[in-house]
């Protein structure tokens, strides 16, 4: 049994319901409406309203249509209606820098920075991006990612691809903020379904920071490739990298106690035990730490090391990374100052 049409005064209907009625009327008449030009939120609201429409009596439909026609006849000028629409209408008429700054302000107000969506992806979710996008674009993504996530992503890539992307960081030094804004919007559109300041760090510092958190094998392989591809850039990256083996040369003896208080003792024991097993520069670094702490603490640690047995490589490197992170953190906060090579 058909539902009897109900009569409602147009004034009692929400504007979204009236819009749905008008659209349904025009569609019934065979009009081709460019609804895809509407913002996606508006398209979704309209579709929901169309789905909620029941049988409409002639009197209500006529009243809504007349109201729509009267409002349309009173319109003398239409405005863009949003910042993005305004920017599109002014495309080519204002500078790219002004456009980027306006998008940045709008994104900050709305909290809709597309880069925020991109950076929420898991490391493995970036792999399709590394296949489809240029090395320069992926290098920008790595630069935007938190260091630990960037290191994880780098470790998931084939060695040759990772090397090309690491080298591409040297090509991103002078990239414009408006270009990065467009890249972020494009990546969010294609991989997740504003604007961005210029990088505050050099390409060498960015890739060096990532390599600091990468496994030793990955770091050594990429550094070797960078030195082969571009010796000057590779050497600059090498100077930025701070590894466990660099501790004796770059961590002053008086600064050792300041760093040790920020290291979990379990990590410190594993790092020292693993380094002693590996020998060479790693063992020298472990001795540097033990020889420049209090005698009592060093003796206690040596007892713990003797009892902990063999440390797996992955556990040892993770513990060394924790020590390195503490040293870098103390340097970044100004608690200590790392010795710069060639500083004599």
MARTIKOL-554605 format. One record per atom (N, C-alpha, C): x, y, z; atom name; residue number from 1. Coordinates in steps of 0.02 Angstrom, whole numbers, plus 50000, padded with zeros to 5 digits. Atoms other than C-alpha are relative to their C-alpha. Layout:
! residues N
X,Y,Z,CA,NUM
...
END
This chain:
! residues 344
50043,49940,50000,N,1
50000,50000,50000,CA,1
50044,50061,50000,C,1
49958,49940,50007,N,2
50073,50167,49948,CA,2
49990,50047,50058,C,2
50004,49951,49946,N,3
50112,50296,50078,CA,3
49965,50063,49975,C,3
50036,49939,50021,N,4
49995,50445,50071,CA,4
50046,50059,50003,C,4
49956,49940,50000,N,5
50084,50606,50024,CA,5
49980,50046,50057,C,5
50013,49952,49945,N,6
50100,50731,50165,CA,6
50016,50070,49976,C,6
49990,49930,50018,N,7
50089,50918,50151,CA,7
50035,50036,50057,C,7
49964,49960,49951,N,8
50216,51027,50240,CA,8
50014,50068,49971,C,8
49984,49933,50022,N,9
50245,51212,50232,CA,9
50075,50003,49985,C,9
49928,49995,50017,N,10
50411,51251,50144,CA,10
50042,50029,50056,C,10
49961,49967,49947,N,11
50463,51360,50291,CA,11
50020,49951,50054,C,11
49985,50048,49948,N,12
50461,51207,50405,CA,12
50051,49948,49979,C,12
49951,50047,50026,N,13
50579,51109,50293,CA,13
50070,50028,50004,C,13
49930,49976,50001,N,14
50768,51119,50314,CA,14
50022,50015,49929,C,14
49977,49981,50067,N,15
50861,51198,50168,CA,15
50031,49941,49963,C,15
49972,50058,50033,N,16
50952,51035,50134,CA,16
49946,49955,49970,C,16
50055,50040,50027,N,17
50785,50945,50111,CA,17
49969,50034,49938,C,17
50026,49963,50058,N,18
50723,51082,49994,CA,18
50046,49991,49940,C,18
49952,50008,50055,N,19
50884,51068,49893,CA,19
49992,49931,49969,C,19
50009,50067,50026,N,20
50857,50881,49877,CA,20
49937,49994,49957,C,20
50062,50000,50041,N,21
50680,50910,49814,CA,21
50012,50031,49932,C,21
49987,49965,50063,N,22
50739,51033,49682,CA,22
50044,49956,49955,C,22
49956,50043,50040,N,23
50879,50915,49626,CA,23
49961,49941,49972,C,23
50040,50056,50024,N,24
50758,50769,49616,CA,24
49954,50020,49943,C,24
50044,49975,50052,N,25
50639,50875,49513,CA,25
50038,50010,49935,C,25
49960,49987,50060,N,26
50776,50928,49392,CA,26
50025,49935,49969,C,26
49978,50064,50027,N,27
50841,50750,49376,CA,27
49942,49965,49965,C,27
50058,50031,50032,N,28
50666,50690,49338,CA,28
49985,50030,49932,C,28
50011,49966,50064,N,29
50656,50819,49199,CA,29
50056,49985,49950,C,29
49947,50019,50046,N,30
50815,50747,49125,CA,30
50059,50047,49997,C,30
49945,49952,49999,N,31
50933,50890,49170,CA,31
50065,49965,50022,C,31
49934,50027,49982,N,32
51119,50847,49180,CA,32
50033,50049,50049,C,32
49974,49955,49948,N,33
51175,50924,49344,CA,33
50073,49984,50015,C,33
49928,50012,49984,N,34
51364,50946,49376,CA,34
50011,49994,50076,C,34
49996,50006,49927,N,35
51347,50885,49555,CA,35
50071,49984,50025,C,35
49931,50017,49980,N,36
51527,50823,49556,CA,36
50042,50062,50014,C,36
49963,49938,49987,N,37
51582,51006,49561,CA,37
49990,50023,50072,C,37
50012,49981,49931,N,38
51510,51020,49736,CA,38
50054,49971,50045,C,38
49955,50032,49952,N,39
51623,50991,49887,CA,39
49973,49931,50020,C,39
50021,50069,49985,N,40
51621,50808,49939,CA,40
49951,49997,50058,C,40
50047,50000,49944,N,41
51534,50848,50104,CA,41
49930,50018,49976,C,41
50065,49980,50027,N,42
51395,50935,50008,CA,42
49969,49944,49959,C,42
50025,50056,50039,N,43
51380,50788,49889,CA,43
49972,49946,50046,C,43
50023,50052,49954,N,44
51363,50669,50036,CA,44
49935,50021,50035,C,44
50061,49977,49967,N,45
51233,50777,50125,CA,45
49941,49996,49952,C,45
50053,50001,50050,N,46
51133,50793,49964,CA,46
49976,49929,49987,C,46
50019,50069,50012,N,47
51137,50606,49933,CA,47
49959,49971,50058,C,47
50038,50023,49942,N,48
51077,50570,50110,CA,48
49930,50029,50001,C,48
50066,49969,50002,N,49
50935,50694,50092,CA,49
49956,49969,49946,C,49
50038,50032,50054,N,50
50883,50616,49926,CA,50
49976,49931,50023,C,50
50020,50065,49975,N,51
50882,50446,50011,CA,51
49945,50003,50051,C,51
50051,49992,49948,N,52
50772,50514,50150,CA,52
49934,50027,49974,C,52
50062,49972,50028,N,53
50641,50590,50032,CA,53
49945,49948,49998,C,53
50059,50043,50005,N,54
50468,50516,50043,CA,54
49956,50027,49943,C,54
50045,49973,50050,N,55
50317,50548,49931,CA,55
49985,50073,50016,C,55
50010,49927,49991,N,56
50296,50737,49906,CA,56
49938,50020,49962,C,56
50061,49979,50034,N,57
50128,50812,49868,CA,57
50014,50060,49954,C,57
49991,49947,50051,N,58
50107,50935,49724,CA,58
50006,50069,50032,C,58
50001,49933,49970,N,59
50072,51084,49837,CA,59
50068,50016,50031,C,59
49934,49989,49968,N,60
50234,51063,49937,CA,60
50055,50009,49948,C,60
49949,49996,50052,N,61
50340,51031,49782,CA,61
49996,50067,49963,C,61
50008,49937,50036,N,62
50267,51183,49693,CA,62
50024,50058,50043,C,62
49979,49946,49956,N,63
50298,51294,49845,CA,63
50076,50003,50004,C,63
49926,50002,49995,N,64
50480,51236,49860,CA,64
50031,50023,49934,C,64
49973,49980,50065,N,65
50509,51257,49672,CA,65
49993,50075,49990,C,65
50011,49927,50007,N,66
50435,51433,49675,CA,66
50049,50039,50044,C,66
49952,49966,49955,N,67
50542,51481,49825,CA,67
50069,49999,49969,C,67
49934,50006,50032,N,68
50697,51416,49734,CA,68
50006,50048,49940,C,68
49999,49956,50058,N,69
50651,51512,49575,CA,69
50005,50073,50021,C,69
49998,49931,49977,N,70
50621,51673,49673,CA,70
50069,50018,50026,C,70
49933,49986,49974,N,71
50789,51660,49763,CA,71
50050,50005,49943,C,71
49954,49999,50056,N,72
50876,51623,49599,CA,72
49994,50065,49960,C,72
50010,49938,50038,N,73
50799,51776,49515,CA,73
50029,50060,50036,C,73
49973,49944,49962,N,74
50864,51887,49656,CA,74
50076,50001,50002,C,74
49927,50004,49998,N,75
51044,51829,49635,CA,75
50030,50043,49944,C,75
49967,49958,50049,N,76
51150,51961,49549,CA,76
50073,49981,49991,C,76
49929,50018,50003,N,77
51322,51891,49588,CA,77
50011,49939,50045,C,77
49981,50058,49959,N,78
51391,51724,49650,CA,78
50074,50005,50017,C,78
49931,49998,49977,N,79
51549,51715,49752,CA,79
50026,49929,50007,C,79
49972,50068,49996,N,80
51669,51567,49767,CA,80
49973,49960,50059,C,80
50030,50035,49943,N,81
51603,51524,49941,CA,81
50048,49965,50046,C,81
49950,50032,49957,N,82
51763,51449,50010,CA,82
50069,50025,49979,C,82
49932,49978,50015,N,83
51949,51486,50020,CA,83
50028,49962,49940,C,83
49973,50040,50055,N,84
51993,51341,49903,CA,84
49968,50021,49934,C,84
50033,49979,50062,N,85
51862,51396,49776,CA,85
50026,50069,49978,C,85
49973,49934,50016,N,86
51928,51575,49787,CA,86
50070,49994,49969,C,86
49933,50009,50027,N,87
52106,51515,49757,CA,87
49998,49972,49929,C,87
50007,50027,50067,N,88
52050,51415,49606,CA,88
49980,50054,49950,C,88
50023,49947,50045,N,89
51962,51567,49533,CA,89
50055,50051,49986,C,89
49945,49952,50008,N,90
52121,51670,49558,CA,90
50063,49966,49975,C,90
49941,50037,50023,N,91
52238,51537,49489,CA,91
50034,50038,49942,C,91
49964,49963,50051,N,92
52373,51624,49388,CA,92
49997,50075,50007,C,92
50008,49928,49991,N,93
52320,51795,49450,CA,93
50034,50026,50063,C,93
49961,49981,49941,N,94
52408,51794,49619,CA,94
50061,49955,50003,C,94
49937,50037,50000,N,95
52583,51731,49659,CA,95
49991,49932,50034,C,95
50001,50067,49969,N,96
52617,51550,49705,CA,96
50015,50003,50074,C,96
49983,49993,49929,N,97
52693,51607,49870,CA,97
49939,50022,50040,C,97
50061,49977,49966,N,98
52534,51700,49917,CA,98
49949,49944,50005,C,98
50046,50057,50000,N,99
52431,51548,49868,CA,99
50019,49950,50054,C,99
49977,50048,49950,N,100
52538,51435,49977,CA,100
49987,50024,50070,C,100
50011,49973,49933,N,101
52526,51551,50127,CA,101
49926,49999,50018,C,101
50072,50001,49987,N,102
52337,51565,50110,CA,102
49976,49929,50015,C,102
50019,50069,49987,N,103
52319,51376,50100,CA,103
50026,49978,50070,C,103
49972,50017,49934,N,104
52432,51360,50253,CA,104
49956,50027,50056,C,104
50043,49970,49949,N,105
52324,51480,50353,CA,105
49934,49964,50005,C,105
50064,50035,50000,N,106
52165,51392,50299,CA,106
50006,49931,50031,C,106
49990,50066,49971,N,107
52235,51222,50343,CA,107
50010,50003,50075,C,107
49989,49992,49928,N,108
52292,51284,50514,CA,108
49934,50013,50036,C,108
50064,49985,49968,N,109
52118,51353,50551,CA,109
49954,49939,50002,C,109
50047,50056,50005,N,110
52026,51197,50495,CA,110
50030,49934,50026,C,110
49968,50062,49979,N,111
52154,51067,50551,CA,111
50000,49947,49946,C,111
50006,50048,50056,N,112
52146,50988,50378,CA,112
50063,49997,49958,C,112
49938,50004,50037,N,113
52329,50991,50329,CA,113
50007,49930,49969,C,113
49996,50067,50031,N,114
52343,50849,50200,CA,114
50061,49961,50021,C,114
49940,50036,49979,N,115
52519,50809,50259,CA,115
49987,49960,50064,C,115
50016,50037,49939,N,116
52444,50758,50427,CA,116
49971,49932,49984,C,116
50029,50064,50022,N,117
52345,50623,50336,CA,117
50054,49954,49972,C,117
49948,50040,50031,N,118
52496,50565,50237,CA,118
50046,49969,50053,C,118
49951,50022,49950,N,119
52610,50552,50388,CA,119
49972,49949,50049,C,119
50030,50050,49956,N,120
52485,50443,50482,CA,120
50005,49929,49971,C,120
49994,50066,50031,N,121
52513,50300,50358,CA,121
50054,49959,50035,C,121
49950,50045,49973,N,122
52607,50148,50421,CA,122
50057,49993,49949,C,122
49943,50005,50047,N,123
52782,50118,50346,CA,123
49985,49957,49939,C,123
50014,50044,50056,N,124
52720,49973,50239,CA,124
49949,50030,49951,C,124
50050,49968,50044,N,125
52578,50081,50171,CA,125
50032,50050,49952,C,125
49965,49954,50044,N,126
52708,50195,50092,CA,126
50032,49965,49940,C,126
49965,50036,50053,N,127
52779,50057,49982,CA,127
49971,50012,49930,C,127
50027,49984,50067,N,128
52655,50085,49837,CA,128
50022,50069,49977,C,128
49978,49932,50017,N,129
52705,50268,49844,CA,129
50072,50000,49975,C,129
49930,50002,50022,N,130
52890,50224,49827,CA,130
50006,49970,49930,C,130
49999,50028,50067,N,131
52848,50126,49670,CA,131
49973,50048,49947,C,131
50035,49958,50049,N,132
52735,50254,49588,CA,132
50029,50071,49994,C,132
49977,49931,50000,N,133
52817,50420,49636,CA,133
50075,50004,49985,C,133
49929,49990,50014,N,134
52985,50493,49588,CA,134
50041,49997,50064,C,134
49958,50001,49941,N,135
53134,50474,49706,CA,135
49999,50066,50039,C,135
50000,49935,49967,N,136
53126,50662,49741,CA,136
49938,50007,50044,C,136
50061,49995,49960,N,137
52944,50651,49800,CA,137
50005,49956,50062,C,137
49993,50045,49943,N,138
52982,50501,49911,CA,138
50051,50028,50049,C,138
49951,49969,49956,N,139
53134,50594,49979,CA,139
49967,50054,50043,C,139
50037,49949,49962,N,140
53017,50736,50031,CA,140
49958,49967,50054,C,140
50041,50036,49951,N,141
52902,50611,50116,CA,141
50044,49977,50058,C,141
49954,50022,49948,N,142
53051,50537,50210,CA,142
50020,50058,50046,C,142
49980,49942,49961,N,143
53101,50712,50265,CA,143
49945,50023,50047,C,143
50056,49979,49959,N,144
52927,50745,50333,CA,144
49983,49950,50054,C,144
50017,50052,49952,N,145
52910,50579,50424,CA,145
50041,50006,50064,C,145
49959,50007,49940,N,146
52965,50555,50604,CA,146
50059,49954,49984,C,146
49938,50036,50017,N,147
53142,50486,50603,CA,147
49992,49924,50005,C,147
50007,50073,49991,N,148
53095,50313,50669,CA,148
49959,49969,49944,C,148
50042,50027,50053,N,149
52958,50289,50540,CA,149
50036,50003,49933,C,149
49962,49994,50062,N,150
53070,50352,50399,CA,150
50052,49944,49996,C,150
49950,50054,50000,N,151
53204,50227,50452,CA,151
49968,49933,49986,C,151
50036,50063,50013,N,152
53076,50086,50453,CA,152
49983,49993,49926,C,152
50018,50001,50071,N,153
53017,50133,50279,CA,153
50062,49987,49957,C,153
49939,50009,50038,N,154
53195,50143,50214,CA,154
50023,49928,50002,C,154
49980,50069,49994,N,155
53229,49969,50280,CA,155
49956,49951,49962,C,155
50046,50043,50038,N,156
53078,49899,50186,CA,156
50014,50002,49925,C,156
49988,49992,50072,N,157
53141,49958,50016,CA,157
50059,49957,49977,C,157
49940,50031,50028,N,158
53260,49863,49902,CA,158
50059,50047,50004,C,158
49941,49959,49988,N,159
53438,49924,49925,CA,159
50011,50054,49947,C,159
49987,49952,50053,N,160
53456,50008,49755,CA,160
49949,50057,50001,C,160
50052,49948,49997,N,161
53290,50101,49771,CA,161
50012,50046,50060,C,161
49986,49960,49940,N,162
53332,50157,49948,CA,162
50059,50047,49989,C,162
49942,49957,50013,N,163
53500,50222,49888,CA,163
49980,50059,49956,C,163
50020,49946,50044,N,164
53420,50323,49747,CA,164
49958,50053,50037,C,164
50042,49953,49963,N,165
53293,50399,49865,CA,165
50042,50039,50050,C,165
49956,49964,49954,N,166
53427,50440,49994,CA,166
50039,50054,49963,C,166
49962,49951,50039,N,167
53529,50526,49858,CA,167
49954,50057,49978,C,167
50046,49948,50023,N,168
53373,50620,49799,CA,168
49990,50054,50052,C,168
50006,49948,49949,N,169
53372,50713,49965,CA,169
50045,50060,49985,C,169
49955,49945,50017,N,170
53517,50815,49898,CA,170
49968,50047,49949,C,170
50034,49960,50051,N,171
53397,50879,49763,CA,171
49942,50040,50029,C,171
50059,49968,49971,N,172
53266,50944,49886,CA,172
50016,50063,50040,C,172
49980,49944,49958,N,173
53365,51084,49967,CA,173
49962,50064,49984,C,173
50030,49936,50020,N,174
53287,51227,49868,CA,174
49927,49994,49979,C,174
50070,50008,50020,N,175
53112,51159,49845,CA,175
49956,50053,50034,C,175
50042,49945,49976,N,176
52978,51293,49866,CA,176
49944,49973,50045,C,176
50054,50022,49956,N,177
52847,51282,50006,CA,177
49935,49987,49962,C,177
50063,50012,50037,N,178
52704,51298,49880,CA,178
50002,49934,49963,C,178
49994,50065,50035,N,179
52772,51147,49785,CA,179
49988,49943,50050,C,179
50010,50052,49950,N,180
52776,51045,49945,CA,180
49927,49996,50021,C,180
50072,50000,49985,N,181
52597,51099,49983,CA,181
49962,49961,49948,C,181
50036,50036,50053,N,182
52540,51035,49814,CA,182
50016,49925,50002,C,182
49981,50071,49994,N,183
52637,50872,49837,CA,183
49960,49967,50056,C,183
50038,50028,49945,N,184
52555,50845,50006,CA,184
49927,49989,49983,C,184
50071,50007,50019,N,185
52381,50876,49936,CA,185
49991,49942,49951,C,185
50005,50054,50048,N,186
52414,50757,49791,CA,186
50008,49932,50032,C,186
49989,50065,49967,N,187
52482,50618,49902,CA,187
49940,49982,50044,C,187
50058,50014,49958,N,188
52336,50636,50024,CA,188
49941,49977,49958,C,188
50056,50018,50044,N,189
52213,50625,49879,CA,189
50006,49928,49975,C,189
49992,50065,50032,N,190
52286,50467,49802,CA,190
50018,49944,50049,C,190
49979,50054,49955,N,191
52352,50374,49955,CA,191
49964,50001,50067,C,191
50035,49996,49936,N,192
52240,50428,50099,CA,192
49924,50002,49991,C,192
50072,50001,50012,N,193
52069,50421,50030,CA,193
49970,49944,49969,C,193
49985,49961,49946,N,194
52393,51144,50152,CA,194
50070,50023,49994,C,194
49936,49968,50014,N,195
52530,51205,50162,CA,195
50052,49978,50051,C,195
49944,50026,49962,N,196
52700,51174,50238,CA,196
50057,50050,49998,C,196
49943,49955,49999,N,197
52849,51272,50292,CA,197
50060,49967,49966,C,197
49940,50029,50031,N,198
53017,51250,50206,CA,198
50038,49960,50052,C,198
49962,50041,49954,N,199
53134,51121,50281,CA,199
50049,50043,50040,C,199
49955,49962,49957,N,200
53230,51190,50429,CA,200
50069,49969,50002,C,200
49936,50035,49999,N,201
53369,51061,50410,CA,201
50025,49989,49929,C,201
49971,50014,50066,N,202
53489,51029,50267,CA,202
49984,49928,49979,C,202
50011,50068,50024,N,203
53472,50875,50158,CA,203
50047,49951,50036,C,203
49952,50043,49965,N,204
53629,50804,50241,CA,204
49976,49984,50071,C,204
50024,50011,49931,N,205
53554,50827,50414,CA,205
49939,49955,50000,C,205
50061,50041,50002,N,206
53389,50748,50362,CA,206
50017,49927,49987,C,206
49984,50069,50014,N,207
53462,50592,50283,CA,207
50046,49971,50055,C,207
49957,50023,49946,N,208
53595,50582,50420,CA,208
49960,49980,50062,C,208
50043,50016,49943,N,209
53460,50585,50555,CA,209
49964,49934,49990,C,209
50034,50063,50015,N,210
53367,50444,50468,CA,210
50048,49942,50005,C,210
49950,50055,49999,N,211
53524,50340,50446,CA,211
50024,49986,50070,C,211
49981,50012,49930,N,212
53566,50364,50630,CA,212
49954,49949,50033,C,212
50048,50046,49971,N,213
53408,50265,50669,CA,213
49991,49936,49960,C,213
50004,50059,50042,N,214
53435,50134,50534,CA,214
50048,49946,50025,C,214
49952,50053,49982,N,215
53516,49963,50560,CA,215
50068,50013,49968,C,215
49932,49986,50024,N,216
53704,49965,50536,CA,216
50010,49978,49928,C,216
49990,50026,50068,N,217
53696,49859,50378,CA,217
49968,50047,49949,C,217
50034,49953,50046,N,218
53569,49976,50296,CA,218
50039,50065,49995,C,218
49964,49937,49999,N,219
53666,50130,50350,CA,219
50065,49996,49960,C,219
49935,50006,50035,N,220
53834,50066,50286,CA,220
49990,49993,49925,C,220
50013,50010,50072,N,221
53760,50010,50119,CA,221
49981,50065,49966,C,221
50022,49937,50030,N,222
53674,50176,50087,CA,222
50056,50052,49999,C,222
49946,49952,49997,N,223
53823,50279,50142,CA,223
50052,49985,49946,C,223
49952,50019,50052,N,224
53936,50180,50026,CA,224
49973,50021,49931,C,224
50030,49979,50064,N,225
53814,50213,49882,CA,225
50002,50075,49990,C,225
49999,49927,50005,N,226
53804,50398,49921,CA,226
50071,50025,49985,C,226
49930,49979,50013,N,227
53994,50415,49926,CA,227
50020,49985,49928,C,227
49985,50017,50069,N,228
54003,50328,49757,CA,228
49964,50045,49951,C,228
50041,49960,50044,N,229
53862,50429,49679,CA,229
50021,50074,50000,C,229
49982,49930,49992,N,230
53911,50600,49746,CA,230
50047,50006,50060,C,230
49953,50001,49945,N,231
54071,50601,49851,CA,231
49992,50058,50049,C,231
50006,49941,49956,N,232
54044,50778,49917,CA,232
49939,49994,50046,C,232
50061,50007,49961,N,233
53865,50747,49972,CA,233
50007,49941,50049,C,233
49991,50058,49957,N,234
53909,50575,50040,CA,234
50044,50015,50060,C,234
49955,49982,49945,N,235
54052,50645,50143,CA,235
49965,50046,50050,C,235
50038,49956,49955,N,236
53937,50781,50213,CA,236
49952,49959,50043,C,236
50045,50043,49962,N,237
53812,50647,50263,CA,237
50039,49961,50052,C,237
49959,50040,49954,N,238
53950,50542,50342,CA,238
50017,50040,50063,C,238
49982,49958,49943,N,239
54000,50689,50453,CA,239
49941,50012,50046,C,239
50060,49988,49959,N,240
53821,50711,50512,CA,240
49981,49937,50039,C,240
50018,50063,49967,N,241
53796,50527,50554,CA,241
50038,49991,50065,C,241
49968,50013,49936,N,242
53831,50485,50735,CA,242
49985,49928,50019,C,242
50009,50071,49984,N,243
53857,50299,50770,CA,243
50031,49984,50068,C,243
49972,50021,49936,N,244
53903,50202,50925,CA,244
50077,50003,49999,C,244
49927,50000,50007,N,245
54081,50187,50859,CA,245
50030,50071,50002,C,245
49976,49931,49999,N,246
54093,50378,50851,CA,246
50006,50028,50071,C,246
50003,49974,49932,N,247
54072,50396,51040,CA,247
50069,50023,50026,C,247
49936,49976,49971,N,248
54259,50404,51088,CA,248
50024,50066,49969,C,248
49975,49940,50033,N,249
54296,50539,50958,CA,249
49955,50061,50011,C,249
50046,49943,50000,N,250
54141,50646,50982,CA,250
49966,50014,50067,C,250
50030,49989,49935,N,251
54080,50623,51161,CA,251
50056,50012,50051,C,251
49947,49982,49953,N,252
54194,50714,51283,CA,252
49994,49959,50064,C,252
49999,50042,49940,N,253
54246,50616,51438,CA,253
49957,50030,50055,C,253
50039,49968,49946,N,254
54167,50744,51556,CA,254
49925,49998,49987,C,254
50071,50001,50016,N,255
54001,50728,51464,CA,255
49969,49931,50006,C,255
50027,50068,49995,N,256
53984,50540,51484,CA,256
49949,49992,50056,C,256
50050,50008,49947,N,257
53898,50548,51656,CA,257
49934,50036,49985,C,257
50061,49963,50016,N,258
53774,50677,51589,CA,258
49954,49961,49953,C,258
50039,50039,50048,N,259
53720,50557,51452,CA,259
49974,49936,50032,C,259
50018,50065,49972,N,260
53716,50397,51555,CA,260
49935,50002,50040,C,260
50060,49997,49958,N,261
53576,50459,51669,CA,261
49936,49997,49959,C,261
50059,50003,50044,N,262
53459,50463,51518,CA,262
49992,49934,49964,C,262
50001,50065,50033,N,263
53493,50284,51465,CA,263
49973,49947,50048,C,263
50025,50055,49960,N,264
53392,50137,51530,CA,264
50057,49951,50013,C,264
49942,50041,49982,N,265
53514,50024,51623,CA,265
50000,49935,49961,C,265
50002,50063,50039,N,266
53454,49867,51532,CA,266
50027,50011,49930,C,266
49973,49985,50066,N,267
53491,49950,51365,CA,267
50075,50012,50003,C,267
49928,49985,49993,N,268
53660,50011,51426,CA,268
50040,49935,50008,C,268
49965,50064,49989,N,269
53710,49836,51485,CA,269
50003,49961,49935,C,269
50000,50037,50063,N,270
53657,49756,51321,CA,270
50047,50032,49949,C,270
49957,49966,50048,N,271
53746,49889,51218,CA,271
50074,49987,50015,C,271
49930,50010,49981,N,272
53908,49870,51316,CA,272
50021,49927,49990,C,272
49983,50071,50008,N,273
53902,49679,51316,CA,273
50006,49982,49927,C,273
49998,50015,50072,N,274
53864,49670,51130,CA,274
50062,50030,49969,C,274
49942,49966,50029,N,275
54001,49795,51089,CA,275
50065,49965,50018,C,275
49940,50037,49979,N,276
54129,49698,51189,CA,276
50007,49936,49959,C,276
49998,50061,50040,N,277
54082,49541,51092,CA,277
50021,50015,49928,C,277
49984,49981,50069,N,278
54093,49629,50923,CA,278
50074,50019,49994,C,278
49930,49979,50002,N,279
54262,49704,50966,CA,279
50012,50060,49956,C,279
49983,49945,50044,N,280
54354,49836,50866,CA,280
49976,50067,50027,C,280
50022,49933,49979,N,281
54287,50015,50869,CA,281
49942,49999,50049,C,281
50057,50004,49954,N,282
54127,49961,50957,CA,282
50024,49986,50071,C,282
49972,50015,49934,N,283
54227,49887,51102,CA,283
50036,50061,50029,C,283
49966,49939,49978,N,284
54332,50046,51109,CA,284
49949,50051,50026,C,284
50053,49954,49978,N,285
54170,50148,51123,CA,285
49973,49979,50068,C,285
50025,50025,49935,N,286
54109,50036,51265,CA,286
50050,50016,50055,C,286
49948,49984,49951,N,287
54275,50059,51356,CA,287
50000,50074,50016,C,287
50002,49928,49989,N,288
54260,50248,51334,CA,288
49945,50017,50050,C,288
50055,49987,49953,N,289
54094,50246,51424,CA,289
50017,49974,50070,C,289
49985,50030,49935,N,290
54152,50128,51563,CA,290
50056,50037,50036,C,290
49942,49967,49969,N,291
54314,50222,51593,CA,291
49986,50071,50023,C,291
50015,49930,49983,N,292
54228,50391,51612,CA,292
49937,50008,50041,C,292
50054,49996,49951,N,293
54092,50349,51737,CA,293
50030,49985,50069,C,293
49974,50014,49933,N,294
54109,50323,51924,CA,294
50025,49928,50003,C,294
49970,50067,49993,N,295
54215,50173,51974,CA,295
49948,49949,50024,C,295
50050,50045,49972,N,296
54072,50098,52073,CA,296
49949,49979,49946,C,296
50048,50015,50053,N,297
53951,50110,51927,CA,297
50031,49955,49948,C,297
49966,50040,50051,N,298
54078,50039,51806,CA,298
50009,49928,50024,C,298
49992,50068,49974,N,299
54113,49890,51920,CA,299
49934,49962,50000,C,299
50066,50032,50000,N,300
53927,49854,51939,CA,300
49980,49979,49929,C,300
50019,50015,50069,N,301
53902,49862,51751,CA,301
50041,49941,49973,C,301
49958,50055,50024,N,302
54050,49745,51718,CA,302
49975,49934,50028,C,302
50029,50061,49971,N,303
53972,49618,51837,CA,303
49938,49979,49962,C,303
50062,50014,50037,N,304
53805,49632,51747,CA,304
50017,49974,49930,C,304
49981,50021,50068,N,305
53891,49615,51577,CA,305
50025,49928,50000,C,305
49972,50068,49996,N,306
53982,49457,51633,CA,306
49945,49948,50008,C,306
50054,50047,49985,N,307
53816,49378,51684,CA,307
49946,49998,49946,C,307
50057,49995,50047,N,308
53706,49427,51536,CA,308
50006,49952,49941,C,308
49993,50048,50054,N,309
53776,49301,51413,CA,309
50003,50033,49932,C,309
49995,49975,50068,N,310
53774,49318,51224,CA,310
49939,50041,49982,C,310
50054,49955,50022,N,311
53672,49461,51153,CA,311
49988,49991,49926,C,311
50016,50005,50071,N,312
53581,49438,50988,CA,312
50016,50065,49965,C,312
49980,49940,50037,N,313
53635,49558,50852,CA,313
49945,50053,49999,C,313
50055,49951,50005,N,314
53464,49638,50833,CA,314
49990,50035,50067,C,314
50008,49970,49934,N,315
53452,49665,51022,CA,315
50058,50046,50016,C,315
49941,49958,49987,N,316
53629,49732,51031,CA,316
49997,50065,49962,C,316
50004,49939,50041,N,317
53603,49855,50888,CA,317
49945,50046,50025,C,317
50055,49960,49972,N,318
53437,49911,50964,CA,318
50024,50036,50063,C,318
49974,49969,49939,N,319
53525,49944,51130,CA,319
50050,50054,49984,C,319
49953,49948,50022,N,320
53665,50038,51043,CA,320
49963,50062,49975,C,320
50040,49944,50025,N,321
53533,50143,50956,CA,321
49970,50041,50057,C,321
50026,49964,49942,N,322
53459,50186,51126,CA,322
50053,50046,50031,C,322
49944,49960,49975,N,323
53630,50247,51184,CA,323
50011,50061,49954,C,323
49990,49945,50048,N,324
53652,50349,51025,CA,324
49945,50052,50006,C,324
50057,49955,49994,N,325
53477,50422,51045,CA,325
50009,50045,50062,C,325
49989,49960,49940,N,326
53521,50479,51222,CA,326
50054,50052,49990,C,326
49946,49952,50015,N,327
53682,50560,51162,CA,327
49974,50057,49956,C,327
50026,49948,50045,N,328
53593,50650,51019,CA,328
49950,50044,50037,C,328
50049,49960,49963,N,329
53453,50703,51136,CA,329
50033,50051,50046,C,329
49963,49954,49956,N,330
53576,50778,51260,CA,330
50032,50057,49960,C,330
49970,49948,50042,N,331
53663,50870,51118,CA,331
49947,50048,49974,C,331
50053,49957,50026,N,332
53499,50935,51046,CA,332
49972,50047,50054,C,332
50027,49959,49945,N,333
53443,50999,51216,CA,333
50052,50050,50027,C,333
49948,49954,49977,N,334
53610,51087,51245,CA,334
50035,49977,50063,C,334
49968,50026,49939,N,335
53658,50978,51394,CA,335
50074,49986,49987,C,335
49931,50013,50019,N,336
53817,50926,51303,CA,336
50012,50030,49930,C,336
49981,49978,50068,N,337
53911,50981,51147,CA,337
50045,49947,49970,C,337
49960,50051,50033,N,338
53973,50848,51030,CA,338
50061,50031,49967,C,338
49938,49979,50033,N,339
54151,50864,50968,CA,339
49991,49992,49925,C,339
50006,50002,50073,N,340
54153,50905,50782,CA,340
50066,49977,49972,C,340
49938,50024,50032,N,341
54277,50810,50676,CA,341
50035,50057,49964,C,341
49958,49948,50032,N,342
54418,50917,50605,CA,342
49996,50066,50037,C,342
50009,49938,49962,N,343
54386,51041,50746,CA,343
50065,50026,50028,C,343
49936,49979,49971,N,344
54566,51046,50806,CA,344
50029,50059,49963,C,344
END
